[in-house]
Amino acid sequence: MWDVRTIIDGWDAFELWVTQLAFPFQVLLVIVVLLPLCGLVATLVDRVTERFDTPASERRASERPAVERPTAGRSTSGRTVSAPKPGDDVS
């Protein structure tokens, strides 16, 4: 099995190889290897955290039948509705 010293020595060798490359080759290495890798990691993180992006109430809304609730602005029927003001009797 690999011990920590072997991993550290391998990393040091890789780091030395990269730093000794000419600058254009370093840029090419970053473009070809690092950018796609970062894109893959970002996509995976986005998919894993997607369920936490939407509030729980919206996730549960798909489980029960839709009910139209009045909101400020336009309703689905096309007429203008205003939001209740503080102190208005909402019942």
Backbone as CSV, one residue per row, in Angstrom:
resi,resn,N_x,N_y,N_z,CA_x,CA_y,CA_z,C_x,C_y,C_z
1,MET,0.838,-1.183,0.000,0.000,0.000,0.000,0.881,1.243,0.000
2,TRP,0.299,2.355,-0.408,1.055,3.594,-0.482,1.116,4.254,0.884
3,ASP,2.296,4.705,1.227,2.389,5.459,2.469,2.428,6.956,2.149
4,VAL,2.341,7.768,3.148,2.249,9.221,2.966,3.501,9.765,2.279
5,ARG,4.660,9.216,2.616,5.915,9.698,2.025,5.917,9.487,0.509
6,THR,5.401,8.368,0.034,5.342,8.088,-1.398,4.434,9.087,-2.106
7,ILE,3.284,9.394,-1.493,2.355,10.365,-2.082,2.997,11.752,-2.133
8,ILE,3.659,12.144,-1.062,4.309,13.465,-1.015,5.428,13.541,-2.056
9,ASP,6.231,12.497,-2.172,7.313,12.493,-3.170,6.758,12.555,-4.592
10,GLY,5.668,11.832,-4.855,5.042,11.879,-6.181,4.510,13.262,-6.501
11,TRP,3.872,13.888,-5.514,3.355,15.241,-5.721,4.490,16.223,-5.971
12,ASP,5.569,16.110,-5.209,6.725,16.988,-5.408,7.312,16.828,-6.808
13,ALA,7.390,15.594,-7.283,7.921,15.353,-8.629,7.016,15.977,-9.684
14,PHE,5.700,15.811,-9.526,4.755,16.409,-10.473,4.851,17.934,-10.447
15,GLU,4.904,18.503,-9.250,5.002,19.952,-9.092,6.277,20.492,-9.745
16,LEU,7.384,19.798,-9.558,8.646,20.210,-10.165,8.560,20.140,-11.681
17,TRP,7.925,19.086,-12.207,7.775,18.944,-13.655,6.946,20.092,-14.231
18,VAL,5.847,20.430,-13.571,4.984,21.505,-14.073,5.707,22.848,-14.031
19,THR,6.406,23.133,-12.941,7.085,24.431,-12.839,8.246,24.566,-13.815
20,GLN,8.788,23.450,-14.277,9.887,23.524,-15.230,9.416,23.606,-16.673
21,LEU,8.106,23.442,-16.905,7.582,23.598,-18.261,7.625,25.064,-18.661
22,ALA,7.706,25.307,-19.941,7.610,26.680,-20.443,6.190,27.192,-20.181
23,PHE,6.047,28.509,-20.016,4.759,29.096,-19.654,3.619,28.717,-20.603
24,PRO,3.817,28.760,-21.932,2.711,28.374,-22.818,2.229,26.936,-22.581
25,PHE,3.145,26.037,-22.242,2.742,24.663,-21.954,1.997,24.555,-20.619
26,GLN,2.371,25.398,-19.658,1.637,25.434,-18.393,0.203,25.903,-18.626
27,VAL,0.039,26.932,-19.451,-1.297,27.442,-19.770,-2.097,26.364,-20.503
28,LEU,-1.486,25.707,-21.460,-2.156,24.638,-22.193,-2.576,23.498,-21.256
29,LEU,-1.709,23.145,-20.310,-2.031,22.102,-19.345,-3.241,22.499,-18.496
30,VAL,-3.291,23.754,-18.075,-4.438,24.234,-17.283,-5.708,24.188,-18.117
31,ILE,-5.635,24.631,-19.366,-6.827,24.655,-20.222,-7.327,23.241,-20.511
32,VAL,-6.419,22.330,-20.798,-6.812,20.987,-21.198,-7.224,20.113,-20.006
33,VAL,-6.590,20.297,-18.860,-6.844,19.409,-17.720,-7.683,20.075,-16.641
34,LEU,-7.256,21.228,-16.188,-7.873,21.830,-15.004,-9.257,22.418,-15.276
35,LEU,-9.449,23.100,-16.389,-10.754,23.695,-16.674,-11.864,22.641,-16.814
36,PRO,-11.679,21.573,-17.586,-12.734,20.545,-17.635,-12.961,19.878,-16.272
37,LEU,-11.894,19.678,-15.511,-12.037,19.082,-14.192,-12.851,19.989,-13.267
38,CYS,-12.576,21.284,-13.293,-13.346,22.237,-12.481,-14.799,22.291,-12.950
39,GLY,-15.028,22.232,-14.247,-16.393,22.212,-14.766,-17.153,20.977,-14.313
40,LEU,-16.488,19.831,-14.310,-17.111,18.590,-13.842,-17.454,18.673,-12.352
41,VAL,-16.524,19.163,-11.557,-16.777,19.303,-10.118,-17.924,20.280,-9.878
42,ALA,-17.950,21.403,-10.590,-19.029,22.379,-10.427,-20.380,21.785,-10.801
43,THR,-20.422,21.001,-11.869,-21.666,20.351,-12.281,-22.140,19.356,-11.227
44,LEU,-21.223,18.575,-10.689,-21.584,17.610,-9.649,-22.090,18.303,-8.386
45,VAL,-21.409,19.361,-7.971,-21.851,20.109,-6.790,-23.220,20.726,-7.039
46,ASP,-23.449,21.247,-8.240,-24.739,21.840,-8.575,-25.849,20.800,-8.494
47,ARG,-25.616,19.628,-9.022,-26.644,18.578,-8.996,-26.906,18.078,-7.579
48,VAL,-25.852,17.974,-6.770,-26.023,17.500,-5.399,-26.780,18.534,-4.568
49,THR,-26.473,19.806,-4.761,-27.100,20.856,-3.949,-28.408,21.367,-4.536
50,GLU,-28.821,20.862,-5.676,-30.034,21.342,-6.339,-31.266,21.178,-5.450
51,ARG,-31.325,20.113,-4.695,-32.498,19.905,-3.853,-32.593,20.935,-2.729
52,PHE,-31.490,21.573,-2.384,-31.516,22.587,-1.336,-31.758,23.991,-1.899
53,ASP,-31.771,24.128,-3.224,-31.988,25.431,-3.845,-33.435,25.886,-3.752
54,THR,-34.374,24.958,-3.829,-35.786,25.328,-3.781,-36.307,25.151,-2.367
55,PRO,-37.143,26.077,-1.906,-37.697,25.949,-0.558,-38.533,24.674,-0.430
56,ALA,-38.608,24.162,0.781,-39.344,22.917,1.026,-40.809,23.068,0.648
57,SER,-41.376,24.259,0.831,-42.789,24.459,0.500,-43.034,24.272,-0.999
58,GLU,-42.087,24.692,-1.826,-42.243,24.509,-3.274,-42.061,23.047,-3.662
59,ARG,-41.168,22.338,-2.970,-40.994,20.916,-3.261,-42.253,20.152,-2.892
60,ARG,-42.885,20.522,-1.778,-44.100,19.843,-1.350,-45.293,20.246,-2.198
61,ALA,-45.226,21.406,-2.851,-46.340,21.880,-3.665,-46.626,20.926,-4.818
62,SER,-45.625,20.278,-5.321,-45.841,19.350,-6.431,-46.538,18.067,-5.959
63,GLU,-46.535,17.814,-4.653,-47.157,16.607,-4.129,-48.657,16.780,-3.881
64,ARG,-49.152,18.007,-3.748,-50.568,18.229,-3.478,-51.195,18.991,-4.639
65,PRO,-52.520,18.954,-4.769,-53.161,19.650,-5.881,-52.926,21.155,-5.811
66,ALA,-52.812,21.758,-6.962,-52.548,23.195,-7.029,-53.799,23.977,-6.653
67,VAL,-53.611,25.014,-5.831,-54.696,25.893,-5.426,-54.270,27.312,-5.761
68,GLU,-55.135,28.051,-6.452,-54.784,29.419,-6.814,-54.903,30.310,-5.585
69,ARG,-53.830,31.004,-5.285,-53.823,31.920,-4.152,-53.700,33.332,-4.696
70,PRO,-54.476,34.284,-4.173,-54.362,35.659,-4.659,-53.008,36.247,-4.276
71,THR,-52.411,36.941,-5.217,-51.139,37.608,-4.972,-51.237,39.021,-5.480
72,ALA,-50.311,39.849,-5.091,-50.291,41.217,-5.591,-49.935,41.192,-7.071
73,GLY,-50.547,42.042,-7.848,-50.286,42.080,-9.280,-51.439,41.469,-10.037
74,ARG,-51.135,40.689,-11.061,-52.181,40.089,-11.890,-52.472,38.665,-11.452
75,SER,-53.741,38.310,-11.463,-54.113,36.929,-11.182,-54.141,36.173,-12.499
76,THR,-54.391,34.881,-12.423,-54.428,34.085,-13.645,-55.646,34.425,-14.491
77,SER,-56.668,35.025,-13.884,-57.855,35.393,-14.655,-57.656,36.704,-15.415
78,GLY,-56.561,37.422,-15.140,-56.264,38.632,-15.878,-56.632,39.913,-15.155
79,ARG,-57.354,39.828,-14.050,-57.721,41.057,-13.353,-56.664,41.391,-12.308
80,THR,-56.561,42.652,-11.968,-55.556,43.107,-11.016,-56.020,42.836,-9.592
81,VAL,-55.131,42.317,-8.784,-55.437,42.040,-7.380,-54.407,42.764,-6.530
82,SER,-54.820,43.226,-5.374,-53.852,43.887,-4.490,-53.668,43.042,-3.249
83,ALA,-52.494,43.127,-2.670,-52.194,42.373,-1.466,-52.903,43.006,-0.284
84,PRO,-53.318,42.198,0.723,-53.967,42.767,1.888,-53.000,43.679,2.646
85,LYS,-53.557,44.729,3.189,-52.748,45.688,3.963,-52.802,45.311,5.426
86,PRO,-51.790,45.680,6.194,-51.810,45.378,7.622,-53.079,45.945,8.271
87,GLY,-53.753,45.151,9.073,-54.967,45.583,9.742,-56.217,45.199,8.993
88,ASP,-56.108,44.785,7.709,-57.293,44.363,6.947,-57.782,43.022,7.499
89,ASP,-59.097,42.839,7.474,-59.671,41.575,7.881,-59.565,40.612,6.722
90,VAL,-58.754,39.557,6.862,-58.459,38.643,5.763,-59.427,37.455,5.746
91,SER,-60.170,37.246,6.778,-61.033,36.057,6.846,-62.209,36.103,5.968
